[in-house]
């Protein structure tokens, strides 16, 4: 994932509690890359290879669930649509055509 896309996504992510119990969580960017890897390769969460450094499949799945509950992807969708519209790259007419 390139830095420009990450700069759009990162501010939308809910913050972690200051004093969360247990080990330090896997970085959000790494978890997102793990989520994208699982979705792109159409594999089960438990098959996400740990050696890639994205955290476990369970960790990535929990982060995805947390972000879905916080409406991160809905917000990102609206931001990307607004950017495309602002640059004239969004063709609403084509989307509405039968």
N, C-alpha and C positions, 0 to 999 in steps of 0.2 A: 504494500500500500504506500502510495507516495505521500510526501509531507503535506502537500496542499489539501488532500482529502482528510488526512489526520487532523489538520488545523481546523477543519469544519466540524469534525466529529467530537474531538476532545472536550470542547466547552459544553457539549450537550450531556456528557456523562455525569451521573450522580456522584457526588464526592463520597469517599470512604470515611467512616467514622474515625475520629482522631485516635481513639484507643480501642481498636478492635482486637479481640482475643485471638490467639493462635499465631501462626507464622505470617509474615508479611505477604499480602496477596500478589499474585502474578500481575505484572504491569498491564494496564488496560489495552494498550496498543498490541501487545503480544497476544492477549486473549482474543482480540478482534481478528488478528491474523489467523489464530487457531480456528475461530468460528468460520471464517471465510474458507480456510483449507478444508474443513469438514464439509461445508456446503458445496464448494466447487468440485471436490472429489467424490461427493455423494457416498460418504462412508459413515458408519455408525460412530457415535461420539467416543465410545470406548476404544475405537481403533485409531484415534489420533496419536501418532507416534510422539512419545515424550522427548525423544532426542531432537525434535524440531525446536524445542524451547518455548512452546506456546502454553505450557501447562498441560494438565490432564484434560481429557475430553469432558470429564465431569465439571472441572473448574470452568472451562469455556462455556459449557451448557448453562451452568448457574449464572455466569456473567451475562449471557444472552438473555436469560429469563429476567434478571434484574434490570437490564436495559430495556427490555420490552415493557416491563411494568412502569418504567419511568418515561415511556413514549419516545425514547431516543430516536428510533428509526422513523417514526411519524414526523418528528421535528426535522430530521435530516432530509426527508423526502420533500417537505415544504420548502426548506432552504434551497435545495437543488433545483426545484421547479422555479422558484423566484429568480435564481441566478440565470437559469436558461431563458426565462421570460425577459429578464433585463437585457440580455445580450441578443435578443431576437431569435434565439435558436429553438424556441418552443413553438411548435406548429399545432395550435389548438384545433384549427380547421381540419387538419388531416386526422386528428384523433376523433373528431366528431363525425367524419364522413362515413356513410353506410357502406 
